[in-house]
Amino acid sequence: MRKIKDILRYRFETGLSLRGIALALNIGYGTVADYLKRAEVAGLGWPLPADLQERDLGRLLFPTQPRTGQRRFTEPDFTQVSQELKGKGVTKQLLWQEYRQQHPDDGYSYAQFCHRYRQWQGRQKRSMRQVHRAGEKLFVDYCGPTLPIVNPDTGEIREAQVFVAVLGASNYTFACASWSQNQVDWLQAHVKAFEFFGGVPEMVIPDNLKSAVLKTHRYEPDINPSYSQLAAHYGVAVIPARPYKPKDKAKVEVAVQIVERWIMARLRHQSFFTLASLNQAISLLLEDLNQRPFKQLPGCRRSQFEQLDQPVLRPLPARPYQYAEIKQAKVHIDYHIEYHKHYYSVPHHLVKQTVEVQARDTTVAIYHQGQRIASHVRSYRKGAHTTCAEHMPRLAPRHARLVARTLSALGRRYRQRDRRSGENLTATETPPGTKLPQHPGAAQPQQKVWPRAAQQRLRARVTHRFAQPSQCRIDPETGARSSAAGIDRRTAITPSRSP
């Protein structure tokens, strides 16, 4: 319609010939003549009315042309087609046949039916353009392919995972290799990324792998405790992408593709024997990747990073993050918790309560309701105990000494009884005046040990009465309990004598 207006203007204002108008507008002579003839039939001159729109002008020049929306063929209901295709066994061929049965004269062919359905599908999808502020977001993810590392001694091949991180505003990219995607390697990769960028962004956008998210949720995901601890150490917010929504982290999806093409593909013919050598090769190619010029934007990733992200990144903390394994534990009745088959003490008033254990390579810290209640040097002895005296009850040391003295006294009494029993037995079985043979190899009579069950009963009784030390006392010689009312003869321990 714009050329129709130009034809009318050149003809009536400048007085150009038809061939001059055709040369000026780069159109055919017959087209110019046809447009002028149609304008004369419609009664149009120059200048055109101000309220005449291009659509109305086209209708005046071409009155027989069908208006927009008037089609020769009947358009299928593609919304209904999409719903029908979700059913089992339903195909586009079947739906097209049903469509042609309803519109035998004005229906599309099967090829046009499928073509227009694909066009309709493409118009249903919407994508919002994301605007990334400088220093705001860091997107992280792992590459799908892996890189092999060969053991030089055995020839065994082990696959290494490639971690990728990219800043949203500048597209500045970081990549490194690790042995796995477990929690330790995941967190250490973040530490290396922060050190590579030389600062900390406001938010980190990860995927929903188990090292980052324990339980996925659209609005309230359950973040891994160790990952939350790393975020608190660096002062960043962790906002995972929604499940099955890769567009939420489109930046890192593209960065992963670029790393696979420009780094991993270039290393496919090289052999690596250590993880350190692989990371060194990746760092060299990563520098080349970040300095590669953009095709449609000025500069490169490095220059955009120095201009946009680097000035606004927050500084790194004084000390880097150290990994701590976090787990929940329940306090036993002996005010100890178990971690990797070793037992650590906590304050005794927390018996039967749940605490949080944060274990590092050298220390084990225990927290209750966000406050640290105990800290121990980590021990790798299985079955052993690490106990602090201040965690014990106030009378526990006295209790332990009392039990030890009582057991020692009872042990002496049983040994004396056994000796007397042995002397009586020897006197009755040996004739008077007969000397028993004595030589170094002769068997010596064994001393009877106080039974373990009796020890346990004694400990239970002492523990039961020990809660009220002012009303209960145990005689270390006899093992009997006494109170303010006198000796409790029902619980007095009297060793049985041999007949």
C-alpha positions in Angstrom: 0.0 0.0 0.0 2.9 2.3 0.5 3.9 2.0 -3.2 0.3 2.8 -4.2 0.6 6.1 -2.3 4.0 6.8 -3.9 2.5 6.1 -7.4 -0.3 8.5 -6.8 2.1 11.1 -5.4 4.5 10.9 -8.3 1.8 11.0 -10.8 -0.2 13.9 -9.5 2.5 16.0 -7.7 5.5 15.6 -9.9 3.8 14.6 -13.2 6.2 11.7 -13.9 5.4 9.4 -16.7 4.4 5.8 -16.1 7.8 4.5 -17.1 9.5 7.1 -14.9 7.4 6.0 -11.9 8.2 2.4 -12.6 12.0 3.1 -12.7 11.8 5.3 -9.5 9.9 2.6 -7.5 11.6 -0.4 -9.2 8.3 -2.0 -10.2 6.8 -3.0 -13.6 5.3 -0.6 -16.1 2.1 -2.7 -16.2 1.7 -2.6 -12.4 1.9 1.2 -12.4 -0.7 1.4 -15.1 -3.0 -1.0 -13.3 -2.8 0.9 -10.0 -3.6 4.2 -11.7 -6.5 2.7 -13.6 -8.0 1.2 -10.4 -7.5 4.6 -8.6 -9.4 6.3 -11.4 -12.2 3.8 -11.2 -12.4 4.2 -7.4 -12.4 8.0 -7.8 -9.2 8.6 -5.9 -7.0 11.6 -6.4 -4.2 13.4 -4.6 -3.9 14.1 -1.8 -5.7 11.2 -0.2 -8.1 11.8 2.7 -6.3 12.0 6.1 -8.6 9.4 7.7 -8.1 6.9 4.9 -6.3 3.8 6.3 -4.2 1.5 4.2 -6.7 -1.4 4.6 -9.5 0.8 3.4 -7.4 2.0 0.4 -6.7 -1.6 -0.5 -10.4 -2.5 -0.4 -11.2 0.5 -2.7 -8.6 -0.5 -5.3 -9.4 -4.3 -5.1 -13.1 -4.6 -4.2 -13.4 -8.2 -5.4 -10.6 -9.5 -3.2 -11.9 -11.4 -0.1 -11.5 -9.7 3.2 -9.1 -10.9 5.9 -10.5 -13.9 7.6 -12.5 -15.1 4.7 -10.9 -18.2 3.5 -11.6 -20.6 0.7 -11.0 -23.6 3.0 -12.5 -24.3 6.4 -10.0 -24.0 9.1 -9.7 -27.1 11.5 -10.2 -26.7 15.2 -6.6 -27.2 16.2 -7.4 -26.9 19.9 -9.7 -29.9 19.7 -7.1 -31.7 17.5 -4.4 -31.1 20.2 -6.7 -32.6 22.9 -7.6 -35.6 20.7 -3.9 -36.4 20.0 -3.3 -36.9 23.7 -5.5 -40.0 23.6 -4.0 -43.4 23.1 -4.0 -44.6 19.5 -5.2 -41.3 18.0 -3.1 -40.0 15.1 -3.2 -37.0 12.9 -4.1 -39.2 9.9 -7.2 -40.3 11.7 -8.2 -36.8 12.7 -7.6 -35.5 9.2 -9.9 -38.2 7.7 -12.7 -37.2 10.2 -12.1 -33.6 9.3 -12.5 -34.3 5.5 -15.6 -36.3 6.2 -17.1 -33.2 7.7 -15.8 -30.8 5.0 -15.4 -32.9 1.8 -15.4 -29.8 -0.6 -13.6 -27.1 1.4 -11.1 -29.1 3.5 -7.3 -29.0 3.4 -5.2 -31.8 2.1 -3.3 -33.9 4.7 0.0 -32.1 4.0 -1.6 -28.7 4.6 -3.4 -30.0 7.6 -0.2 -31.1 9.3 1.7 -27.9 8.2 -0.9 -25.6 9.6 -1.1 -27.7 12.8 2.6 -27.3 13.3 2.3 -23.5 12.7 -0.5 -23.4 15.3 1.6 -25.2 17.9 4.5 -22.8 17.4 2.1 -19.8 18.1 1.0 -21.3 21.4 4.4 -21.1 23.0 5.5 -17.9 24.7 8.9 -17.0 26.1 9.6 -14.0 28.2 12.9 -12.3 27.7 15.0 -12.3 30.9 16.9 -9.1 31.8 20.0 -9.8 33.9 21.4 -7.1 36.1 25.2 -6.9 36.6 26.4 -9.0 39.5 23.0 -10.4 40.2 22.8 -14.0 39.1 25.3 -16.9 38.7 23.9 -20.0 36.8 25.5 -23.4 37.6 25.1 -26.8 36.1 27.0 -30.0 35.0 27.7 -31.0 31.4 26.1 -34.2 30.1 29.2 -35.7 28.5 32.2 -36.7 30.6 36.0 -36.7 30.1 38.0 -39.9 30.6 41.0 -40.1 33.0 43.3 -43.1 32.7 45.1 -44.7 35.7 48.7 -44.9 34.6 49.3 -48.0 36.8 46.3 -50.2 36.0 45.0 -48.6 32.8 41.6 -48.2 34.4 39.4 -45.4 32.9 37.5 -43.2 35.2 35.0 -40.6 33.9 35.3 -37.0 35.2 32.3 -34.6 35.4 32.6 -31.0 34.1 31.0 -28.2 36.2 30.0 -25.0 34.4 29.1 -21.6 35.9 28.2 -18.4 34.0 27.3 -14.9 35.1 24.0 -13.6 33.7 25.0 -10.1 32.6 28.4 -10.7 30.9 28.2 -14.4 30.0 31.6 -14.8 31.6 32.1 -18.6 31.9 33.9 -20.9 34.3 34.5 -24.6 34.0 36.3 -27.3 36.0 36.4 -31.1 36.2 35.6 -33.2 39.3 35.3 -36.9 40.0 31.6 -36.9 40.6 28.5 -34.8 41.2 28.3 -35.6 44.9 28.0 -33.1 47.6 31.7 -32.5 48.3 32.6 -32.0 44.7 29.5 -29.8 44.1 30.4 -27.5 46.9 34.2 -27.4 46.1 33.3 -26.4 42.5 31.3 -23.4 43.8 34.3 -22.4 45.9 36.6 -22.5 42.8 34.0 -20.6 40.8 33.8 -17.8 43.3 37.6 -17.6 43.4 37.8 -17.5 39.6 35.3 -14.6 39.4 37.1 -12.8 42.3 33.8 -12.0 44.0 30.3 -13.2 45.0 27.0 -12.5 43.1 23.7 -11.9 44.8 22.0 -15.2 43.7 23.0 -18.7 42.6 20.6 -20.5 40.2 21.3 -24.3 40.3 19.6 -27.3 38.9 17.6 -29.7 41.1 20.3 -32.3 41.6 20.4 -34.0 45.0 23.6 -32.2 46.0 21.7 -29.0 45.9 18.0 -29.7 46.6 16.8 -32.5 48.8 13.1 -32.2 47.8 12.0 -30.3 44.8 9.0 -27.9 45.0 7.8 -25.1 42.7 7.7 -22.5 45.4 9.5 -23.9 48.5 12.3 -26.3 47.6 14.1 -28.0 50.4 17.8 -26.9 50.1 20.6 -29.3 51.1 21.9 -28.2 54.6 25.5 -28.1 53.5 24.6 -26.1 50.4 22.7 -23.6 52.7 25.8 -23.4 54.9 27.9 -22.5 51.9 25.4 -19.9 50.8 25.4 -18.4 54.3 29.2 -18.3 54.4 29.4 -16.4 51.1 26.2 -14.4 51.7 24.4 -15.5 48.5 20.8 -16.6 48.0 20.1 -20.0 46.4 17.1 -20.1 44.1 16.8 -23.4 42.2 15.2 -23.5 38.8 11.7 -24.9 38.7 11.6 -28.7 37.9 11.4 -29.4 34.2 11.7 -25.7 33.4 15.1 -25.4 31.6 14.4 -21.9 30.5 14.8 -20.7 34.1 18.5 -21.4 33.6 18.8 -20.8 29.9 22.1 -19.0 30.4 23.9 -22.0 31.7 22.2 -24.3 29.2 23.8 -22.3 26.4 27.1 -22.1 28.4 27.1 -25.9 28.8 26.7 -26.3 25.0 29.5 -23.9 24.3 31.8 -25.7 26.8 31.1 -29.0 25.2 31.9 -27.6 21.7 34.8 -25.4 22.4 36.6 -27.2 25.3 35.5 -30.8 25.6 35.4 -31.5 21.9 38.9 -30.1 21.5 40.2 -32.4 24.3 38.7 -35.6 22.8 42.1 -36.8 21.3 44.1 -36.1 24.4 44.8 -38.6 27.2 44.9 -37.4 30.9 46.3 -39.4 33.8 45.3 -37.0 36.7 42.5 -34.7 37.5 44.9 -31.8 38.0 46.3 -32.2 34.4 42.7 -32.2 33.0 41.8 -29.0 34.9 45.0 -27.4 33.7 44.0 -28.1 30.1 40.5 -26.9 30.7 41.8 -23.6 32.2 43.9 -22.9 29.1 40.9 -23.4 26.7 38.6 -21.5 29.0 40.8 -18.4 28.7 40.5 -18.6 24.9 36.8 -19.1 25.2 36.2 -16.0 27.3 38.4 -13.9 25.0 36.6 -15.1 21.8 34.8 -12.0 20.2 31.0 -12.0 20.1 29.4 -12.2 16.7 26.6 -9.7 17.2 27.7 -7.8 20.3 30.8 -5.6 20.8 33.7 -7.1 22.7 34.0 -10.5 24.3 33.1 -12.2 27.5 36.2 -11.0 29.3 35.7 -7.4 28.4 32.0 -7.5 29.3 32.9 -9.0 32.6 35.4 -6.3 33.4 32.9 -3.6 32.4 29.7 -5.0 33.9 30.0 -7.7 36.6 33.4 -7.2 38.1 32.8 -3.7 39.6 29.6 -4.8 41.4 30.5 -8.3 42.7 30.8 -8.4 46.5 34.2 -9.3 47.9 35.1 -12.8 49.0 35.1 -13.6 52.7 38.5 -13.7 54.5 38.5 -17.6 54.6 37.2 -19.9 52.0 34.4 -22.3 52.8 35.3 -25.6 54.3 33.0 -28.5 53.7 31.1 -29.9 56.7 28.9 -32.9 56.6 25.6 -32.2 58.3 23.2 -34.8 59.7 20.6 -35.2 62.4 21.3 -37.3 65.5 19.4 -38.3 68.6 21.0 -38.0 72.0 21.2 -41.4 73.8 20.4 -41.9 77.5 24.2 -41.8 78.2 24.2 -38.2 76.8 26.2 -39.2 73.7 25.4 -39.1 70.0 26.7 -41.4 67.4 28.6 -40.2 64.3 30.4 -42.7 62.0 30.3 -45.3 64.8 32.1 -43.0 67.3 30.3 -41.5 70.3 30.5 -37.8 71.3 29.1 -36.3 74.5 26.6 -33.5 74.7 25.1 -31.7 77.8 23.1 -34.3 79.7 19.9 -32.3 79.8 19.5 -32.9 76.0 18.9 -36.7 76.5 16.3 -38.0 73.9 16.4 -34.8 71.9 17.5 -34.3 68.3 20.6 -32.3 67.5 22.5 -31.3 64.4 26.0 -32.6 63.8 28.4 -30.7 61.6 31.5 -32.8 61.0 34.7 -31.6 59.3 38.0 -33.3 58.8 39.3 -32.4 62.2 36.4 -31.3 64.3 32.8 -32.3 65.2 30.4 -29.5 66.2 27.0 -30.2 67.6 24.1 -27.7 67.4 20.7 -27.5 69.1 18.1 -25.0 67.9 20.8 -23.1 66.0 23.3 -22.8 68.9 26.5 -24.7 69.3 26.4 -26.8 72.4 29.5 -29.0 72.0 32.7 -29.2 70.0 35.0 -32.2 69.9 38.2 -33.2 68.1 37.1 -35.7 65.5 38.1 -39.3 66.2 38.0 -42.2 63.7 38.1 -45.0 66.4 35.0 -47.0 66.0 33.1 -47.9 69.1 35.1 -45.5 71.3 33.7 -42.5 73.3 34.8 -38.9 73.5 33.4 -37.3 76.7 33.7 -33.9 78.2 33.5 -33.7 82.0 31.3 -30.6 81.9 28.7 -32.5 79.9 28.2 -35.1 82.7 25.6 -34.7 85.5 26.9 -33.0 88.7 27.1 -36.2 90.7 28.3 -38.5 88.0 32.0 -38.5 89.0 31.1 -39.4 92.6 28.8 -42.1 91.2 31.6 -43.6 89.2 34.0 -43.6 92.1 31.3 -45.2 94.4 30.6 -48.0 91.9 34.3 -48.7 91.5 34.8 -49.0 95.2 31.8 -51.2 95.7 32.8 -53.5 92.9 36.3 -53.7 94.3 35.1 -54.5 97.8 32.7 -57.2 96.6 35.5 -58.7 94.4 37.7 -59.0 97.5 34.9 -60.7 99.5 34.3 -63.3 96.7 38.0 -64.0 96.4 38.3 -64.6 100.1 35.3 -66.9 100.1 36.8 -68.9 97.2 40.0 -69.3 99.0 38.3 -70.6 102.1 36.2 -73.0 100.0 39.3 -74.3 98.3 41.1 -74.9 101.6 38.1 -76.9 103.0 37.9 -79.0 99.9 41.6 -79.8 100.0 41.4 -80.8 103.7 38.5 -83.3 103.2 39.9 -85.0 100.1 43.6 -85.3 101.1 44.6 -87.8 103.9 46.4 -86.3 106.9 50.2 -86.0 106.5 50.0 -86.4 102.6 51.9 -83.7 100.8 50.6 -82.6 97.4 53.0 -82.6 94.5 54.4 -79.2 93.8 56.1 -78.5 90.6 56.2 -75.6 88.2 53.8 -77.3 85.7 51.2 -78.2 88.2 47.8 -76.7 87.6 46.9 -73.9 90.0 43.3 -73.5 91.3 41.4 -70.8 89.4 39.9 -67.9 91.2 36.2 -67.5 90.7 35.3 -64.2 89.0 32.3 -62.3 90.1 29.4 -63.0 87.6 28.7 -60.2 85.0 24.9 -60.4 85.7 25.6 -59.7 89.4 27.7 -56.7 88.4 24.9 -55.4 86.2 22.3 -55.8 88.9 24.5 -53.9 91.3 25.0 -51.1 88.9 21.3 -50.8 88.3 20.6 -50.7 92.0 23.2 -48.1 92.6 22.0 -46.0 89.7 18.4 -46.2 91.0 19.3 -45.0 94.4 21.8 -42.5 93.3 19.2 -40.0 92.2 18.7 -39.2 96.0 22.2 -39.3 97.4 21.1 -37.7 100.7 18.7 -40.6 101.4 20.6 -43.5 100.1 24.1 -44.9 100.9 25.9 -48.1 99.8 28.2 -49.8 102.2 31.4 -50.5 100.2 32.2 -53.6 102.3 28.8 -55.3 102.3 27.1 -53.7 99.3 23.9 -53.1 101.3 21.9 -49.9 100.9 21.0 -47.8 103.9 18.7 -44.9 104.2 17.4 -42.5 106.9 15.1 -45.2 108.1 17.9 -47.8 108.4 19.2 -50.6 106.3 17.0 -51.8 103.4 17.3 -55.5 104.0 15.3 -56.4 100.9 18.0 -55.0 98.6 21.1 -55.8 100.7 23.6 -57.8 98.7 24.8 -60.8 100.7 27.0 -63.2 98.8 25.9 -66.8 99.2 28.4 -69.1 100.9 29.3 -72.5 99.7 28.0 -75.4 101.7 
